[in-house]
Amino acid sequence: MEQLLHYTWKHKLFPLHELRTTDGKLVEVLSPGMHNTDAGPDFIEAKVKIDGAVWAGNVEIHTKTSDWFRHHHDTDKAYENVILHVASDIDCPLQYPDGKAIPQLQLDIPKHVQDNYAELSRNDHRPRCRKVVEKLPQLMIHNWMTSLMLERFEERTQQILARRETLDKDWESTLFVTIARNFGFGLNGDAFETWASSIPMNAVAKHRDNLFQVEAIFFGQAGLLDADFQDEYFLSLKKEYRYLRQKFSLAPISPNAWKFLRLRPQNFPYIRIAQLAMLYHEQRLNLSRLINAAGINEVSALLLTHTSDYWKTHYCFGGQASKPRENNLSKSSVELIVINSIAPTLFAYGKYKSDQHLCDHAFSLWEQLKAENNRITREWASAGISCDNAADSQALIQLTRQYCQPHDCLRCQFGYEFIKRTPDFLREEEGADNNPLQK
């Protein structure tokens, strides 16, 4: 309940009647202040007028005044400059160290705010805020979606920068590992990242012009050459990897890291690793080439890859040869890699270099790609929010995963519009439902 009281204060969802301190002084909230997520009072830089005098400082909020003592604020110097204490239940007085009374405001959470929040919390429909979202102005929706898109880029940036720290701060290795993770397409994402991180790219670069040696290192590091198959290609790779492993002191990952259950053969790790080997061999995975690519078509062209001849007739080592086929990376797979790997890496690199042009380029890649069609986008489409491009669908994925799924409606703009609904709004809503002209 204290969290909702914080929310009521932050958004000034107060009752319409006058606010007064416990000793009868008139209170006017000029600014609720900024919510403090660090140690110290709940809101900083607040501005309130008490009995005609304007005070600027910190505000502390509790369900009960006695929580002040339970949380040991009375012995914490950080709370000595609190200008107002807000609580639903004023059950004791408070004093500054000099003995003067700390002004207290008894504040109730409006009933409609409590009811709306309870409805959001217990609603099992997706999205839970549907009845309000369907009526919101498009400009408001657009602004929140833009914020979510930027938030998703920032989140990905932190992940990529953290990955770079583990890779000796090398951007080319970071790009390779980020793309490799995407080649796992969910099920094998962790395994691909572990595998790619185990490959010393500076060492492999010395053999980049030899596809067979690149494949030997890639399959060997994946632990996929530990078996005892007898076909000539496998044995040759195994022999080459044995030499390269000793040369570069390589340590393969466990073959048990890979998952095959419910995977289509064209998505087997063998095929994906062979495609990555070809990309690397042809020097398509290059940060400068991606930066200089003019638009989505040029970026996508860099990712169009295939496999060596063996993999045109095999899905794994040791199996019988099948009818020849081209194991090209599909257009939809390329688009997912651009969405989840290329654009975020370019954005992260742009942030690192303080290059806004590069950040804008990353934004434009999302905007040039069609929206993803998945459960999340379909659920929001049913509430009237459609996606024009991948930037929109990524915004909705961010909204769902970071706000809806953890029930964090108090941080969501749509949640705010739902929670603040007044009884008058609800009556208008019901009137619209009963108006035959609007059906």
N, C-alpha and C positions, 0 to 999 in steps of 0.2 A: 504493500500500500504506500510505503514511503516513496518508492520509485514513481508512482502515479502522482503523488503530491509534488515531487520535483517537476514532473511534466506539467502539472497545472500551473506552477509558478513560472517555469521557463517560457511557456506559451501564453501566459496571462489569461488563462481560462477561468478567471475568477467569477464569483457571483456578482451580479450587477449592483448589489447594495454597497453602501460605504464600508470601507475597511478601516478598522481602528485597532490600536494597540490595546493590550489588556488593561492599561490605565486610562483608556478613553481618548487617546490622541489620534487625530485623523491621519491616515496613511494613504499616500498616492505613490504607486509604483511607476516611476519614470522609465526605468530600465531594469529588467530582472537580472541583468548581468550575464556573464558567460559561464556556462556549466564547466566546473573544474573537475577534470578526470584524474588529476593527481592528488597528492596528499594535501589536506587543508580544507577550508570551508567549501561548501557545495557550489556556491556561485561567487565569482569574483567580479570586481568593477561594476557592481550594481549601483543604481542611483534611486533613492527613495526620498520622498518629502514627508517628514513627520512633524505634525503640528506647525506647518508652514516653513520649516527649515529643511533645506536640501542636504542629504547625507550621501556620500559616495564611499563605497567600501564593499565588504563581503557579507554574504547572507548564508546562514546555516539553516537547514531544514531537517526536521525529525517528525516522526509520527507522534511521539510524546516528548514533552520538554525534558523529562527525566532521562531520556536517551543521551542528553548532553553529558551527564555524569557517567552513564554506563559506558560511553565511548571515550571517557577521560578527556573531554575537551576543556574541562575546568583547570587542568594542569598543563595544557598545551598552549604555548605562546602564539601559535599560528591562529588561534581563535580569539586573541585579545582585541582585535580590531573589527569584530563582527558588528555591523550597524543594526542588524535586525535578525531575530530568531523567529522562524515560522514553524508552527506545529499544528496538527489537527486537534491535539489534546494538550492544553496547557495545565499541567498537573503540579508545577512548582515554579518558584521565581528563579531568575538567573542574575548573576552579578559579574561586573568587570572586576579585575584585581583590586581596583581602588574602592570597591564597595558600591559603586553606582549600579543601578538596575539596567540590565540589557533589555532594550525594547523587544517585546514579543507580540507577534500577530497570530491570532487563532484563525486558521484558514481551513475551510472544508473543501473537499473535492466535490464539485457539482455532481448531482446524481446522474445527469445524462452522460457525463464523462465516465463515471464508474460503470454505468450500464453499457455504454458503447465499447469500452475496453473489455468488459466481461464477454460481450458478444464476440468480439474479435478473438479472444483467447479460446473460447469454446467452439468456435465455428470450424467445422471440418471441411467446408467447401473450399475449392481452390479456384481463384484466389479468395481469401476470406473477406476482403474489402470490396468485393464485386459490386454491391449495390450502390456504393459511393463512386467508385472508379468510373462506372458507366456514365455518370453525370458530370464528370469533371471537364473543365475547359481544356481544349487541345494544347493551348500554350502552357498551362500548368503541367500537363503530362509531358510535353516536349522538354521543358526545363528540368524536370526530375529525371527523365531518361538520359539527358545529356550529362547530368551529374553522376548518374550511375555508370555511364560509359567511361567517364574519366576516372571514377573510383576503381573500375575494373582494370583499366590500364595501370593505375598506380599500384594496385595489388599485385599485378603480374610483374611490374617493375621491381618491387621488393623481392619477389621470388627469384627473378633473374639475377639481380645484384647479389643476393645471398649465394646463389649458385656460382657466380663468378668468383666470389671469395674462396670457394673450395677448389677452384680450378686455376690457382696461381694468378688470379686477376687477368686471365687471358680471354679476350673477347671472342676470338675465333673458336676456341674450345667451348666457350659458353654457348655460342650459336649452335655448334654441332650437338652438344648435349641437349639443348632445349628442343631442337628439331627432332633428335632421336627419341626423346620422351614422347613426342607427339606421334611418332611412328608406332608406338604401342597402342594408340587409339583406345585408351582407357584401360583395358584389361591388362596389357603388358607395359603400361606407362612406367611404373616403378622399375621394372626389370630393364627396360631400355635405358633409363637414366643411369642405373647402376652400371650397366654394361658400357655405355658411352663414356662414363666418368673414369672407367678403368683403362681406357685407351690413351696412351701417351701420344698426343697428337703431334708434338714436335718430332718424335721418333718416326711415326708413321709417315709424316710428310716427306721423309727421305725416300719413301717407296711409292709415293702417290702416283707416279706415272706407270706403275706396274699393277694392273687390276688384280692379277692373280695373287700377288703378295698382299695387297689391301684386303682381299677376301680372306686370305689365310689368317691375317691378324684379327679381322672382324669376327669371323666364325670361331677362331681359337679363343679369343677373349670372352666370347659368349658361352664357352664351355661346351660347344656343340661338336667339337672334334675329339671328344673323349671316348666315343663309341668305337665299335670294332667292325664297321662296314667295310666291304671289300671292293667297292667300285673304284675305278682308277682316279676319278676326280677327287673323291674323298681322301684317298690315301695320299695323293699328291699334296693336297692342302694340309693334311696332318703332318707330313714330313716337312713342308715349308714352315709351318707354324712352330714346329719343334726347334728349328734353327733360329727363327726370329724371336721366339720366346726367350731363348738363352742369350741372344744378342742384346735384347732390350730389358731383360729381367722382368718379363711380363708375368702377371698373375691373373688367370681367368676367373670369371665369376662361376657360381654353381649352375649347372644346367637345370637344376630344379627350380630356378627362378622363373623359368618360362611357363606360361599357361597356354594350353591348347584347347581346353574344353569349350565347346560351342563356337569355335572359330571356324570360319570358312577357310579352305586351304589357301586361297590367295592372300589371306591375312596371317598365315603362319609366320612366326619370327624368322624362319629361314628366308622367306621371300622378302620380308621387310629389310633384313640385314643386307641381302644381296642388292636391293634397290639403293640403300644408303651407301654401300660400297661403290656403286656406279656413280652416284651423285658426287661422292668424295673424289673418286678417280678423275672425273671430268671437271673437277674444280668448280662445281656449281654452288657448293656450300661455302660461299665467300662473302664476308660482311660488306666489303667495298662494292661488290657487284650488286648486292641487294640494295645498298644505299643509293647507288647510281641508276637503278632501274626506274624508268620514268613513271610507270603506273602498274595497275594490277596485271595487265597482260604480260608485261616484261618480267614482273616478279614471278608470276605463275610459270612462265616459260623456263625459268631457272630451275624449277622443281620438277619439271617433266622428266621422268627417268624410266629406266627399264632394268633388265638384269642381264647377266652373262648367259651364254647359250645353255649351260647345264640347267639353269633354273627355268628355262622355257619348256622343259619336259619333265621337271621334278618339282615337288612341293617340299621334299625333305631329303636327307641323305639316305641312301640305301634302298629307296623304293623303286618300283618298276617305272620305266620311262613311260610317260603319257603322251597324248597327242600334243604336238608343238603349239604353243600359244605365246602371245606377247604379255609379259607381266609388267605392263606399264602402270604407273601410278595414276589412278582414276582422277577425273576432274574434281569430283566431290572431295576426294582425299587431299588433293592439292589445296582446295579452298579451306579445308579444316586446318591444314598446316599453316597457311597464311594467317588465318584468324587467330589460332592458338599459339603460334611460335614466331612467325616472321614479324607481324605487326607489333606484338609486345616487345620483341627484342630490339626492333628499330626505335620504338618509343623509349625503352630503357636506355639505349645508347644515346639517344637524343637528350634525355634528362642528364645523363652522365656528362655529356659534352656541352650542356646548356645550349643546345641547338633546337630552337623552337620549330624551325623549318622541318627538321627530321621528325619531330613529334607530330607535326601537322601531316606529314607524309604518312606516318603510321595510322593516324585517324582516317585519312582518305582511303587507305587500303580497306579498312572495315566498311567504309561507306560505299565503296565500289563493288563489294561482294553482296550477293543475295543473302537474305536472312536464312538462318538455320531453321529447319522444320523439325521440332522435337516436342516432347510432352510439355515442356515449360512454355514454349511459344504458343502452342495450341491452347493451353489453359488461359493464357492472357488474351489470346484472340477471342475466346468465348466471352470475355469481359469487355470487349470493344477496343482493345489495344493491339493494333496490328504492327507488323514489322516491315519496314521498307527496305532494310538492308541489314548486314551483319552487325553494324554498330547497335541497331535497335535490339536485335536478338541477344547480343552480349550484355546489353543493359538489363534485359529481363532475366537473364541467367544470374547476373549479379544480384538483382533484386530478390530473386527467389532463394538463392543459396545463402545470402548474407543477412536477409531480413525476414523473409516468410518462413523458411524452414526452422530457424531458431526462435521463431515467434518474437522477433525484435521489432514489433510494430511501432514502438515509441520512438524509434529513430527514423521511421519511414515517412515520406511526405504523404503517401496514400493513407498510411495509418493515421497520420495527423488529421487529414480531412475526414476520416471516418470517426475518430474519437471526438472531435470538436462539434459534431452534429448536435444541434439543439432540438428540443421538442418541436419547435416551429418547422425545422427542416424535415423532420420525420412526418409531420402532418402534411406538408407539401408533397412529400414522397407518396404517402398513402392516397392523397387526392389525385395525384397523377395516375396512380394505378387504377383508381375508380373512374377516371375520366374517359369516356368512350372515344372522345376526339383524339386522344393520345394513344389509342390502341391500334 
